[in-house]
Amino acid sequence: MIHRVEPVYPSKARAERIEGMVVLELEIAEDGSIANAAVISGDPLLASAAVQAVKQWQYQPGPGGVASRTRVRLQFTLPVTN
């Protein structure tokens, strides 16, 4: 990966104290951009934020410019407050 954008914690999920893991399957285009991001699991509020972030990711193009797929996991954890 040559460029990663972290997801923005959705304000509604933050207000409802929703945390958890989002699993996405990414289709990486020949040029290293994200052609598609499919939600495998995770809370819909968090999944939406995760998809928005990963669509901005950029991978190093593979040898011969071949498209590929990978799964990624993004953990959403609220900061501890006193």
VMD Tcl script that draws the C-alpha trace (Angstrom):
set ca {
  {0.00 0.00 0.00}
  {1.34 3.41 -0.89}
  {-1.51 5.62 0.36}
  {-3.93 4.96 3.22}
  {-6.79 7.14 4.48}
  {-8.15 6.37 7.93}
  {-11.94 6.26 8.28}
  {-13.74 9.10 10.03}
  {-15.71 7.78 13.02}
  {-19.38 8.45 12.18}
  {-20.93 10.90 14.65}
  {-24.08 8.77 14.98}
  {-22.00 5.67 15.79}
  {-19.98 7.72 18.28}
  {-23.18 9.03 19.93}
  {-24.59 5.50 20.15}
  {-21.20 4.17 21.39}
  {-20.97 1.65 18.55}
  {-17.60 -0.07 18.19}
  {-16.42 -3.07 16.25}
  {-14.61 -4.63 13.34}
  {-15.50 -4.05 9.70}
  {-14.29 -6.58 7.14}
  {-14.15 -5.51 3.49}
  {-13.17 -7.29 0.31}
  {-11.29 -4.96 -2.00}
  {-10.90 -5.26 -5.73}
  {-7.63 -3.58 -6.63}
  {-7.47 -2.28 -10.20}
  {-4.46 -2.69 -12.49}
  {-3.23 0.80 -11.57}
  {-3.40 0.09 -7.81}
  {-6.59 2.08 -7.15}
  {-9.60 0.54 -5.44}
  {-12.10 -0.54 -8.09}
  {-14.65 -1.91 -5.61}
  {-15.09 -2.37 -1.87}
  {-17.65 -4.92 -0.67}
  {-18.72 -5.19 2.97}
  {-18.27 -8.71 4.34}
  {-19.23 -7.93 7.93}
  {-19.63 -5.09 10.40}
  {-22.14 -2.56 11.69}
  {-23.67 -0.65 8.75}
  {-22.79 2.76 10.25}
  {-19.15 1.78 10.61}
  {-19.06 -0.08 7.30}
  {-20.14 3.01 5.37}
  {-17.28 5.05 6.87}
  {-14.83 2.22 6.17}
  {-15.85 2.00 2.50}
  {-15.53 5.77 2.06}
  {-11.99 5.64 3.45}
  {-10.70 2.60 1.56}
  {-11.94 3.91 -1.78}
  {-9.17 6.52 -1.36}
  {-6.45 3.93 -0.76}
  {-3.76 3.32 -3.35}
  {-1.72 0.16 -3.75}
  {1.50 -0.30 -5.67}
  {0.48 -1.75 -9.06}
  {1.31 -5.44 -9.30}
  {3.72 -6.92 -11.82}
  {2.20 -6.82 -15.27}
  {-0.61 -4.53 -14.09}
  {-2.89 -7.38 -12.99}
  {-6.03 -6.68 -10.93}
  {-6.28 -8.45 -7.58}
  {-8.47 -8.91 -4.52}
  {-7.73 -8.71 -0.81}
  {-9.64 -8.59 2.47}
  {-8.99 -5.90 5.03}
  {-10.16 -5.42 8.61}
  {-10.71 -2.04 10.16}
  {-11.25 -1.76 13.91}
  {-13.39 1.09 15.22}
  {-12.73 1.81 18.89}
  {-14.02 4.80 20.81}
  {-11.48 6.71 22.89}
  {-11.64 6.09 26.62}
  {-13.22 9.01 28.47}
  {-13.18 9.63 32.19}
}
mol new
graphics top color blue
foreach p $ca { graphics top sphere $p radius 0.5 }
foreach p [lrange $ca 0 end-1] q [lrange $ca 1 end] { graphics top cylinder $p $q radius 0.2 }
display resetview
